[in-house]
Amino acid sequence: MKLKVLLIEDDMLMREFITDYFKRDNWEIYEADDGKAGIECFNQTNFDLVILDIMLPKMDGWSVCKYIREKSEVPIIIITAKSEDDDQILGFELGADEYVTKPLSPRVLVARANALIKRREGIVVQDGETEIYGNIRINRSAHTVSVAHEKILLSPKEYDLFIFLIKHYGKVLHREYILNAVWGYDYMGDLRTVDTHIKKLRAKLGVEGKYIYTVIRSGYKFEVES
């Protein structure tokens, strides 16, 4: 069965360029040229991926991203001419999974799309409650975490940090972003707080060098790599 992607982009030439490459890779692609049309199309079909431009007529990409994320966990790739950190952070806060700046290579975009789908396939949910990542199991309703079927005890802040990393699966999160989101903007500590808790979390999970990755000069990400 072909994977379905929704491309929301107002530039006709860009749409044709991207569409051609995704069709070559055997994707089934749907197109919309403004934000409202994109939402209408999204509500009519179950998609495996959404590719979303930010500068759209009728409804901007930020609003579309927020709407889609409130309705679905479908992976979202944002494409935009803006490369500022604040724009990227806003995209991730609204639930985007990838952020690609223009000018872009359609071949690279397809590769990122395929990689994103593979990452998502590594997440297994059983009984609507238990999430499985490699040999890690999480039951959010019970606030329990187990590794190789053995429960481990996390402090409330360690648990919050772990869930935050999982919520942003596969994304590189800056330490400042983690600190503000998990500890709050009024927290008086510094970035070493994040590093210390990551170290403790890795030790308790027994996953040093696995799952929770350090990205030099950027931050951390949680990912199950095959």
C-alpha positions as CSV (number, residue, x, y, z in Angstrom):
1,M,0.0,0.0,0.0
2,K,1.3,3.4,-0.9
3,L,2.1,6.0,1.8
4,K,-0.1,9.1,1.6
5,V,1.4,12.6,1.9
6,L,-0.5,15.9,2.0
7,L,1.5,18.8,0.5
8,I,0.3,22.2,1.4
9,E,2.2,24.8,-0.6
10,D,1.0,27.8,-2.6
11,D,3.9,27.9,-5.0
12,M,2.7,25.9,-8.0
13,L,6.2,25.2,-9.4
14,M,7.4,24.1,-6.0
15,R,4.4,21.8,-5.6
16,E,5.1,20.2,-9.0
17,F,8.8,19.8,-8.2
18,I,8.1,18.1,-4.9
19,T,5.2,16.0,-6.2
20,D,7.3,14.6,-9.0
21,Y,9.9,13.3,-6.6
22,F,7.4,11.8,-4.2
23,K,5.6,10.0,-7.0
24,R,8.9,8.6,-8.2
25,D,9.3,7.1,-4.7
26,N,5.9,5.5,-5.0
27,W,4.1,7.9,-2.6
28,E,0.5,8.9,-3.1
29,I,0.5,12.7,-2.9
30,Y,-2.4,15.1,-2.3
31,E,-2.0,18.9,-2.9
32,A,-3.5,22.0,-1.5
33,D,-2.5,25.6,-2.4
34,D,-3.7,27.4,0.7
35,G,-4.1,26.8,4.5
36,K,-7.9,26.3,4.5
37,A,-7.8,24.0,1.5
38,G,-5.1,22.0,3.3
39,I,-7.2,21.6,6.4
40,E,-10.2,20.5,4.3
41,C,-8.1,17.9,2.5
42,F,-6.6,16.7,5.8
43,N,-10.1,16.1,7.3
44,Q,-11.1,13.9,4.3
45,T,-8.2,11.4,4.2
46,N,-5.9,9.6,6.6
47,F,-2.4,10.7,5.8
48,D,1.0,9.2,6.7
49,L,2.7,12.6,6.4
50,V,2.0,16.3,6.0
51,I,4.5,18.7,4.3
52,L,3.5,22.2,5.2
53,D,4.7,25.6,4.0
54,I,4.5,28.5,6.4
55,M,3.7,31.5,4.2
56,L,0.3,30.4,2.9
57,P,-2.8,32.4,1.8
58,K,-6.1,32.3,3.8
59,M,-4.5,30.6,6.8
60,D,-0.8,30.6,7.7
61,G,1.2,27.4,8.2
62,W,1.6,27.9,12.0
63,S,-2.2,27.9,12.4
64,V,-2.5,24.8,10.1
65,C,0.2,23.0,12.0
66,K,-1.5,23.7,15.4
67,Y,-4.9,22.5,14.0
68,I,-3.4,19.3,12.6
69,R,-1.5,18.5,15.8
70,E,-4.6,19.0,17.9
71,K,-6.4,16.4,15.7
72,S,-3.6,13.9,14.9
73,E,-0.1,12.6,15.6
74,V,0.7,12.4,11.9
75,P,4.3,13.5,11.2
76,I,4.6,17.1,10.0
77,I,7.5,18.5,8.0
78,I,7.6,22.3,7.8
79,I,9.2,23.9,4.7
80,T,9.9,27.6,4.8
81,A,12.3,30.3,3.6
82,K,12.8,31.4,7.2
83,S,15.8,29.9,9.0
84,E,15.8,31.8,12.3
85,D,16.1,29.7,15.5
86,D,12.9,31.4,16.9
87,D,10.9,30.2,13.9
88,Q,12.2,26.6,14.2
89,I,11.5,26.6,17.9
90,L,8.0,27.8,17.3
91,G,7.5,25.1,14.7
92,F,8.6,22.4,17.1
93,E,6.5,23.8,19.9
94,L,3.4,23.6,17.6
95,G,4.2,19.9,17.0
96,A,6.3,19.8,13.8
97,D,8.6,16.9,13.4
98,E,11.1,18.3,10.9
99,Y,12.0,21.8,9.7
100,V,13.4,22.2,6.2
101,T,14.5,25.6,4.8
102,K,14.3,26.8,1.2
103,P,15.9,26.4,-1.2
104,L,15.5,22.7,-0.7
105,S,16.4,19.5,-2.5
106,P,13.3,17.4,-3.3
107,R,15.5,14.3,-3.2
108,V,16.6,15.2,0.4
109,L,13.0,16.0,1.3
110,V,11.9,12.5,0.2
111,A,14.8,11.0,2.1
112,R,13.8,12.9,5.3
113,A,10.2,11.8,4.8
114,N,11.2,8.2,4.6
115,A,13.4,8.4,7.6
116,L,10.7,10.0,9.6
117,I,8.2,7.3,8.7
118,K,10.8,4.6,9.7
119,R,11.3,6.4,13.1
120,R,7.6,6.4,13.7
121,E,7.3,2.7,12.9
122,G,9.7,2.0,15.8
123,I,6.9,3.2,18.2
124,V,4.5,0.5,19.3
125,V,1.4,1.1,21.5
126,Q,-0.4,-1.8,23.2
127,D,-3.8,-1.7,24.7
128,G,-3.9,2.1,24.2
129,E,-1.7,2.6,27.3
130,T,1.7,0.9,27.0
131,E,4.2,2.5,24.7
132,I,7.2,0.4,23.7
133,Y,10.5,1.9,22.5
134,G,13.1,-0.8,22.0
135,N,13.2,-2.6,25.4
136,I,11.7,0.4,27.2
137,R,8.0,0.3,28.2
138,I,6.0,3.3,29.4
139,N,2.5,3.4,30.9
140,R,1.6,7.0,31.1
141,S,-1.7,6.5,32.9
142,A,0.2,4.6,35.7
143,H,3.3,6.8,35.4
144,T,5.5,3.7,35.2
145,V,8.6,3.0,33.2
146,S,10.3,-0.4,32.8
147,V,13.4,-1.6,31.0
148,A,13.6,-5.3,29.9
149,H,10.3,-5.8,31.9
150,E,11.9,-4.5,35.1
151,K,10.3,-1.4,36.6
152,I,12.6,1.5,37.5
153,L,12.0,4.3,39.9
154,L,12.2,7.8,38.4
155,S,11.8,11.1,40.3
156,P,8.9,13.3,39.2
157,K,11.3,15.6,37.3
158,E,13.2,12.7,35.7
159,Y,9.9,11.2,34.6
160,D,8.7,14.6,33.2
161,L,12.0,15.0,31.4
162,F,11.8,11.5,29.9
163,I,8.2,12.0,28.7
164,F,9.2,15.4,27.2
165,L,12.0,13.8,25.2
166,I,9.6,11.0,24.0
167,K,7.0,13.6,23.1
168,H,9.5,15.1,20.7
169,Y,10.7,11.8,19.3
170,G,13.5,12.1,16.9
171,K,13.9,15.8,17.3
172,V,17.0,17.6,18.5
173,L,16.0,19.7,21.5
174,H,18.2,22.5,22.7
175,R,19.1,22.5,26.4
176,E,17.6,25.9,26.9
177,Y,14.3,24.7,25.3
178,I,14.3,21.6,27.6
179,L,15.0,23.7,30.7
180,N,12.2,26.2,30.0
181,A,9.7,23.5,29.1
182,V,10.3,21.1,31.9
183,W,11.4,23.4,34.7
184,G,9.6,26.5,33.6
185,Y,10.7,30.0,32.4
186,D,11.0,31.3,36.0
187,Y,13.4,28.5,37.1
188,M,16.6,30.1,38.5
189,G,18.9,27.2,37.6
190,D,21.2,27.0,34.6
191,L,21.7,24.6,31.7
192,R,23.8,22.2,33.8
193,T,20.5,21.2,35.4
194,V,19.5,19.6,32.1
195,D,22.8,17.8,31.7
196,T,22.7,16.5,35.3
197,H,19.2,15.1,34.9
198,I,20.0,13.5,31.5
199,K,23.0,11.8,33.1
200,K,20.8,10.4,36.0
201,L,18.1,9.4,33.6
202,R,20.5,7.5,31.4
203,A,22.0,5.7,34.4
204,K,18.6,4.6,35.7
205,L,17.5,3.5,32.3
206,G,20.8,1.7,31.7
207,V,20.9,3.2,28.2
208,E,24.2,5.0,28.2
209,G,24.9,5.8,24.5
210,K,21.6,4.5,23.4
211,Y,18.1,6.0,22.9
212,I,19.0,9.4,24.6
213,Y,21.6,10.9,22.2
214,T,23.8,13.9,22.7
215,V,24.0,16.2,19.7
216,I,27.2,18.2,20.0
217,R,26.6,22.0,20.2
218,S,22.8,21.4,20.0
219,G,21.3,19.4,22.7
220,Y,19.6,16.0,23.1
221,K,17.2,13.7,21.3
222,F,15.4,10.5,22.0
223,E,15.3,7.9,19.2
224,V,15.2,4.2,18.7
225,E,17.7,3.4,16.0
226,S,17.7,0.1,14.2
